[in-house]
Amino acid sequence: MVSDFYHALTTRHSYYELDKNIQISDEKIQEIVEFAVAHTPSAFNSQTARLVVLLGDEHDKLWAITTERLKREVGDNDFSNTQKKMDAFQAGYGTVLFFEDQSVVQRFQNDFALYADKFPIWSSEASGMHQLVVWTALESEGLGASLQHYNPLIDDEVKETWNIPDHWALHAQMPFGNPTSSVSKKDMQPIADRVKVYK
């Protein structure tokens, strides 16, 4: 029912404080991600999304890689606030990595030259839709998640560590786990300023 859909969207938030004490199985997490990939739309049915799920030690490894890469970027400057963020993400149970297959994007650019400049845009839109579907589904199962963007700083090491094809472009990282704190209500701009209806 549409009311269930509305409820799922309104209860999706960014959770930054997580732990590993989740109440669903790894198989259920995999099912959620596979469902999103199978049923989320893409322009021209191009199916450019490629998702990688990191659980357990593999999840911890990602945030260790990210931490070390950011330390090199920061240098001698204060790293304490960034370290707190890294620790919070690593404290979660897993991470979903969202990639887009650039070889597919380029193939559609070649096959439909009239729209060549649009396919990278449509690819990003498809990635965003996959992110929303996975995020909402995870939270519907009682998990908390947030969306992070440490690409392109971590791209090369991520690809090397998990044998990711070069033509997959990393768009986002979604750490998730058991939420250990509540979320604050965000200010919402007036809907009348953002939606116009003509009839």
Backbone torsions as a table, in degrees:
resi	resn	phi	psi	omega
1	MET	NA	152.2	-176.7
2	VAL	-63.8	-29.9	179.6
3	SER	-64.4	-34.9	176.4
4	ASP	-66.0	-39.4	178.1
5	PHE	-64.4	-45.8	177.2
6	TYR	-58.5	-44.7	-178.6
7	HIS	-61.2	-43.6	-179.7
8	ALA	-60.2	-40.8	-179.1
9	LEU	-72.3	-38.4	-177.4
10	THR	-74.3	-21.1	179.5
11	THR	-94.8	-0.7	175.6
12	ARG	-79.5	126.4	-180.0
13	HIS	-140.0	173.5	171.4
14	SER	-90.7	119.4	176.3
15	TYR	-111.0	122.6	-177.1
16	TYR	-105.9	-17.8	178.8
17	GLU	-106.1	113.2	-171.4
18	LEU	-134.9	160.0	165.5
19	ASP	-137.7	-177.6	-172.4
20	LYS	-92.4	4.6	-173.8
21	ASN	-86.0	64.2	-178.2
22	ILE	-84.8	161.1	-175.0
23	GLN	-111.5	11.3	177.0
24	ILE	-122.7	161.5	-174.8
25	SER	-84.2	161.8	173.1
26	ASP	-60.2	-34.9	179.3
27	GLU	-63.9	-36.8	178.0
28	LYS	-67.9	-39.4	177.0
29	ILE	-61.3	-45.7	178.3
30	GLN	-60.8	-41.7	178.7
31	GLU	-59.5	-43.1	179.8
32	ILE	-60.4	-47.6	-177.3
33	VAL	-66.8	-41.9	179.2
34	GLU	-66.2	-37.4	176.6
35	PHE	-61.9	-43.9	179.9
36	ALA	-61.0	-44.0	-179.2
37	VAL	-66.3	-36.9	-177.7
38	ALA	-72.8	-31.5	-167.5
39	HIS	-119.2	-2.5	177.7
40	THR	-83.6	131.7	-174.4
41	PRO	-73.9	160.6	174.1
42	SER	-146.8	151.2	-178.4
43	ALA	-59.4	135.6	-179.6
44	PHE	58.8	20.6	-175.1
45	ASN	51.1	40.6	-174.1
46	SER	-72.8	-23.5	175.0
47	GLN	52.0	55.5	-175.7
48	THR	-84.8	-14.4	-174.4
49	ALA	-69.1	138.2	173.8
50	ARG	-134.2	119.9	-176.1
51	LEU	-115.6	141.3	177.1
52	VAL	-123.4	129.0	179.8
53	VAL	-106.8	123.3	178.4
54	LEU	-110.9	122.5	-178.6
55	LEU	-123.5	157.4	174.5
56	GLY	58.3	-130.3	-177.7
57	ASP	-61.9	-30.9	180.0
58	GLU	-67.0	-38.6	174.2
59	HIS	-61.9	-48.2	179.1
60	ASP	-58.8	-39.0	-179.2
61	LYS	-61.8	-40.6	179.3
62	LEU	-57.8	-46.5	-175.6
63	TRP	-76.6	-22.7	170.8
64	ALA	-68.9	-42.6	176.8
65	ILE	-60.8	-46.3	-178.9
66	THR	-63.2	-41.5	179.6
67	THR	-60.8	-48.8	-178.3
68	GLU	-65.1	-36.9	178.9
69	ARG	-66.6	-40.9	179.8
70	LEU	-69.5	-33.5	176.3
71	LYS	-61.3	-40.3	177.6
72	ARG	-65.2	-35.3	179.8
73	GLU	-69.6	-40.6	-176.4
74	VAL	-76.7	-32.3	179.4
75	GLY	69.2	-130.0	-176.7
76	ASP	-84.9	0.3	-180.0
77	ASN	-74.8	165.5	-177.3
78	ASP	-63.6	124.7	-177.5
79	PHE	-108.2	2.1	-169.5
80	SER	-62.1	-42.9	-179.4
81	ASN	-67.0	-40.7	177.8
82	THR	-66.3	-37.7	177.9
83	GLN	-60.8	-38.2	177.8
84	LYS	-62.2	-41.1	177.5
85	LYS	-63.7	-45.6	-179.0
86	MET	-62.0	-43.1	178.9
87	ASP	-61.7	-38.7	-179.4
88	ALA	-66.4	-42.0	178.6
89	PHE	-66.5	-43.7	-178.4
90	GLN	-66.6	-26.0	179.7
91	ALA	-67.6	-17.1	178.7
92	GLY	-72.2	-177.1	-174.2
93	TYR	-91.2	-35.8	-175.2
94	GLY	-160.4	175.7	177.5
95	THR	-141.5	137.3	170.7
96	VAL	-102.3	127.0	175.2
97	LEU	-99.6	130.9	-178.7
98	PHE	-107.3	116.1	177.8
99	PHE	-115.1	160.9	169.9
100	GLU	-126.8	132.1	-176.2
101	ASP	-79.9	106.1	-176.0
102	GLN	-71.3	-22.9	177.3
103	SER	-67.2	-34.1	176.6
104	VAL	-71.6	-42.3	176.9
105	VAL	-56.8	-46.6	-178.3
106	GLN	-66.6	-35.9	178.4
107	ARG	-64.0	-42.6	178.2
108	PHE	-69.0	-33.1	175.3
109	GLN	-61.8	-40.8	179.7
110	ASN	-70.8	-39.1	-176.6
111	ASP	-75.9	-27.5	-178.2
112	PHE	-129.7	70.1	-171.7
113	ALA	-59.1	-29.6	-179.0
114	LEU	-59.8	-30.4	-177.2
115	TYR	-110.4	19.0	-172.6
116	ALA	-55.0	-39.8	-177.1
117	ASP	-74.3	-13.8	-177.7
118	LYS	-89.5	-24.3	-173.3
119	PHE	-62.8	-37.8	174.4
120	PRO	-62.5	-35.4	177.4
121	ILE	-66.5	-46.7	-179.4
122	TRP	-64.5	-33.5	176.5
123	SER	-62.8	-44.7	177.8
124	SER	-63.5	-38.6	177.2
125	GLU	-62.9	-41.7	178.9
126	ALA	-62.7	-41.4	178.1
127	SER	-60.8	-43.6	178.6
128	GLY	-60.7	-39.0	178.4
129	MET	-66.6	-40.8	176.9
130	HIS	-62.4	-40.4	178.9
131	GLN	-60.6	-44.8	-179.3
132	LEU	-65.4	-42.8	-179.0
133	VAL	-62.9	-48.3	-179.3
134	VAL	-63.7	-46.1	-178.6
135	TRP	-58.1	-49.4	-178.5
136	THR	-65.2	-40.9	-179.5
137	ALA	-66.4	-41.1	178.0
138	LEU	-61.3	-43.4	-179.1
139	GLU	-71.0	-28.4	175.5
140	SER	-65.7	-21.4	177.4
141	GLU	-94.5	10.1	175.9
142	GLY	92.9	5.1	179.3
143	LEU	-91.3	164.4	172.5
144	GLY	-115.7	151.0	-178.2
145	ALA	-152.7	166.4	171.3
146	SER	-146.9	167.4	-178.5
147	LEU	-113.5	126.4	-177.6
148	GLN	-123.1	158.6	-177.5
149	HIS	-139.6	80.2	176.7
150	TYR	-98.7	9.4	169.2
151	ASN	-81.3	146.0	7.3
152	PRO	-91.8	5.8	-175.3
153	LEU	-57.2	-38.1	-174.0
154	ILE	-99.5	0.5	-169.9
155	ASP	-55.6	-52.0	-173.4
156	ASP	-62.1	-44.9	-177.5
157	GLU	-70.5	-35.4	176.0
158	VAL	-62.2	-45.8	-179.2
159	LYS	-63.8	-40.4	179.7
160	GLU	-68.2	-42.6	-175.7
161	THR	-66.7	-40.9	-175.4
162	TRP	-111.5	18.2	174.7
163	ASN	54.3	49.2	-179.5
164	ILE	-86.2	133.5	178.6
165	PRO	-57.9	145.4	-178.1
166	ASP	-60.9	-29.4	-175.2
167	HIS	-85.7	5.8	170.7
168	TRP	-91.9	124.5	179.8
169	ALA	-101.3	125.4	-179.2
170	LEU	-76.3	128.2	-179.8
171	HIS	-108.3	-34.2	-174.9
172	ALA	-165.0	162.1	175.9
173	GLN	-127.3	135.2	-178.2
174	MET	-123.6	91.5	173.7
175	PRO	-71.3	141.5	-179.0
176	PHE	-143.8	162.1	178.7
177	GLY	175.8	-162.4	176.6
178	ASN	-79.6	120.7	-179.6
179	PRO	-70.1	133.7	-177.8
180	THR	-113.4	7.0	176.1
181	SER	-147.9	162.0	177.9
182	SER	-83.5	169.0	178.6
183	VAL	-110.5	149.2	178.2
184	SER	-89.7	148.0	-179.9
185	LYS	-71.9	132.4	-179.4
186	LYS	-92.1	148.8	175.4
187	ASP	-65.4	139.9	178.8
188	MET	-120.6	126.0	176.7
189	GLN	-65.9	151.5	-178.3
190	PRO	-57.2	130.0	179.4
191	ILE	-60.0	-34.7	-178.9
192	ALA	-62.8	-23.7	178.2
193	ASP	-83.4	-11.8	-173.4
194	ARG	-117.7	-10.5	180.0
195	VAL	-129.6	129.0	176.1
196	LYS	-117.3	133.6	178.2
197	VAL	-124.3	129.8	178.7
198	TYR	-122.5	132.8	177.1
199	LYS	-151.5	NA	NA
